[in-house]
């Protein structure tokens, strides 16, 4: 069955510092995937916080406040990615036109964003097997995700909680956000673990990838991921996978 574009959704979820960014980087550029390289917090914030305030508030959040704002020319949160070769102003203009076109009034804003992104990259929609959005906090909004996108696939990352805690402590020493909490580290890990168990029991269409496996030998977990997403793996690229260069991100970065 060939799904309509809006139902070819795939969402990465997990916990911060468990490899969601690495996973997305490895998938980005695959010719059968459309991967948005920045987080939108679409379900946690755009819908959950701004949903009742209307489409303009949601649009402004995605383009001005979410981490995805860098794709529209906004400032980075922490790490600076090079989007010098990506037409950020044009992307914002086209996305705004699509978002507020009366004929798109009933279309999901995230879907319109992905369609516009594909247009910017010159990728035909019919060539895309899955489009991928990554926000770790997606783990808390699975019912809402599946209500909007019943055919969605979920990519769940897990990591040794001791390593997550160590990474968060090191990050706090660098960023000094004063928001670090052992309680949140533990509760977020439990949320991700419960989601992973649901995927393992086949209660949801998801696959679990351990961070430790991904960094030790990416070839095997990436093969599993490709099989799950029903996309091909070029055997000639096995060396690139092992080198952590499964795909070419130069189109955007």
C-alpha positions in Angstrom: 0.0 0.0 0.0 1.4 3.4 -1.0 0.6 5.9 1.7 -0.2 9.6 1.0 2.7 11.8 1.8 1.2 13.1 5.1 1.0 9.6 6.4 4.6 8.6 5.6 5.6 10.1 8.9 8.5 8.9 11.1 9.3 10.4 14.5 12.5 10.0 16.5 12.0 10.0 20.2 13.9 9.1 23.4 15.8 11.1 25.9 18.3 13.9 25.5 21.9 12.6 25.2 20.8 9.2 24.0 21.9 9.5 20.3 18.8 11.0 18.6 20.9 13.6 16.9 23.5 11.0 15.8 20.7 8.7 14.5 19.2 11.6 12.5 22.6 12.5 11.1 23.2 9.0 9.9 19.8 8.9 8.2 19.9 12.4 6.7 20.6 12.4 3.0 19.3 8.8 2.3 17.7 9.1 -1.1 14.4 7.5 0.1 14.1 9.7 3.3 13.4 13.3 3.9 15.0 14.2 7.2 14.5 17.5 8.9 17.9 18.2 10.5 16.5 20.4 13.4 14.0 19.8 16.2 10.6 21.3 15.9 9.1 20.3 19.3 5.9 20.2 17.2 3.9 18.0 19.5 5.4 19.0 22.9 5.1 22.8 22.2 3.7 23.9 18.8 0.5 21.9 19.4 0.4 21.4 23.1 1.2 25.0 24.1 0.2 27.0 21.1 -2.5 24.9 19.5 -5.4 26.9 21.0 -3.8 30.2 20.0 -4.1 29.4 16.3 -2.0 28.8 13.2 -0.1 32.0 13.3 1.2 31.3 16.9 2.2 27.9 15.8 4.0 29.1 12.7 5.8 31.8 14.7 7.0 29.2 17.2 8.3 26.9 14.5 10.1 29.7 12.7 11.2 31.9 15.6 11.5 29.9 18.8 11.9 26.2 18.2 15.4 24.8 17.3 14.1 24.6 13.8 14.3 28.4 13.6 17.9 28.1 12.3 16.4 26.7 9.1 14.6 30.0 8.7 17.5 32.2 9.5 17.1 32.3 13.3 20.0 32.1 15.8 21.2 28.7 17.1 20.6 27.7 20.7 24.1 26.4 21.4 26.0 24.6 18.7 26.2 26.6 15.4 25.4 24.6 12.3 26.4 26.0 8.9 23.3 26.8 6.8 25.2 29.2 4.6 24.3 27.3 1.5 20.6 26.8 2.4 18.2 29.6 1.3 16.7 30.2 4.7 14.8 33.3 3.8 13.2 31.6 0.8 12.3 28.6 2.9 10.5 30.8 5.4 8.6 32.7 2.7 7.5 29.5 0.9 6.5 27.9 4.2 4.5 30.9 5.2 2.7 31.0 1.8 1.8 27.3 2.1 0.8 27.6 5.8 -1.7 30.4 5.2 -3.0 29.5 1.8 -6.8 29.0 2.3 -6.7 25.7 0.4 -4.2 24.4 3.0 -6.3 25.5 6.0 -7.1 21.9 7.0 -3.6 20.5 6.3 -1.2 19.8 9.2 1.4 22.5 9.7 4.2 20.0 10.2 3.3 18.2 6.9 3.4 21.6 5.1 6.8 22.3 6.6 8.1 18.9 5.4 6.6 19.4 1.9 8.2 22.9 1.6 11.5 21.5 2.8 11.4 18.8 0.1 10.6 21.5 -2.4 13.7 23.5 -1.3 15.9 20.5 -1.7 14.3 19.6 -5.1 13.2 16.2 -3.9 10.0 14.8 -5.5 7.4 13.8 -2.9 6.7 10.5 -4.6 10.4 9.5 -4.1 10.1 9.8 -0.3 9.4 6.6 1.5 9.4 8.3 4.9 9.9 11.8 6.2 11.5 12.1 9.6 11.2 14.6 12.5 13.3 14.3 15.6 12.3 15.7 19.0 13.4 13.6 22.0 10.2 14.7 24.0 8.1 13.0 21.3 8.3 10.1 23.7 5.5 11.8 25.8 3.1 12.4 23.0 2.8 9.0 21.3 -1.1 8.9 21.5 -1.3 12.4 19.9 1.2 11.4 17.2 -0.7 8.3 16.3 -4.0 10.1 16.3 -2.7 12.5 13.6 -0.4 10.0 11.9 -1.8 6.5 12.4 0.7 5.0 10.0 3.7 6.7 11.7 6.9 4.7 12.5 8.8 5.5 15.7 12.6 5.5 16.1 13.4 5.1 19.8 16.9 5.6 21.3 18.1 4.2 24.6 21.4 4.6 26.5 22.9 3.4 29.8 21.3 5.9 32.4 24.6 6.3 34.1 26.2 7.6 30.9 23.2 9.9 30.4 23.6 11.4 33.9 27.3 11.9 33.3 26.7 13.6 30.0 24.1 15.9 31.5 26.4 16.9 34.3 29.2 17.6 31.9 26.8 19.7 29.8 25.6 21.7 32.7 29.1 22.6 33.6 29.6 24.0 30.1 26.2 25.7 29.6 25.4 26.6 33.2 21.6 26.6 32.5 20.8 26.0 36.2 18.1 23.6 35.0 19.9 20.3 35.7 17.9 17.8 37.7 18.7 14.2 38.6 15.0 13.6 39.0 14.3 14.6 35.4 17.1 12.5 34.1 15.6 9.5 35.8 12.0 10.2 34.9 12.8 10.9 31.3 14.8 7.6 31.1 11.8 5.7 32.5 9.5 7.3 29.9 11.8 6.2 27.1 12.2 2.7 28.6 8.5 2.3 28.8 8.1 3.4 25.2 10.9 1.0 24.2 9.1 -1.9 25.9 5.9 -1.1 24.0 7.9 -1.2 20.7 9.5 -4.5 21.7 6.1 -6.0 22.5 4.9 -4.8 19.0 2.2 -2.6 20.7 3.4 0.3 18.5 5.3 0.4 15.2 8.7 1.3 16.6 12.3 0.2 16.7 14.7 0.6 19.6 18.4 1.5 18.9 20.9 1.5 21.7 23.4 4.4 21.7 26.2 2.0 22.6 25.5 -0.2 19.6 25.3 2.8 17.3 28.7 4.2 18.2 30.5 0.8 18.6 29.5 -0.6 15.2 26.9 1.4 13.2 26.5 -1.0 10.3 24.3 -3.6 12.1 21.9 -1.1 13.8 21.6 1.0 10.6 20.8 -2.2 8.6 18.0 -2.9 11.1 16.7 0.6 10.8 16.7 0.5 7.1 14.8 -2.8 7.1 12.3 -1.3 9.6 11.8 1.8 7.4 11.6 -0.4 4.3 14.4 1.5 2.5 17.4 0.1 0.8 21.0 0.0 1.9 23.7 0.3 -0.7 26.3 -2.4 0.2 28.9 -0.1 -1.4 28.3 2.4 1.4 29.1 0.0 4.2 32.5 1.7 4.7 30.7 5.0 5.0 28.4 3.6 7.6 31.3 2.4 9.7 33.0 5.8 9.4 29.8 7.5 10.6 29.1 8.9 7.2 26.0 7.0 6.1 24.8 9.9 4.0 25.9 13.2 2.6 24.6 16.2 4.6 26.1 18.7 2.3 22.8 19.6 0.7 22.0 21.7 3.8 25.1 22.1 5.9 
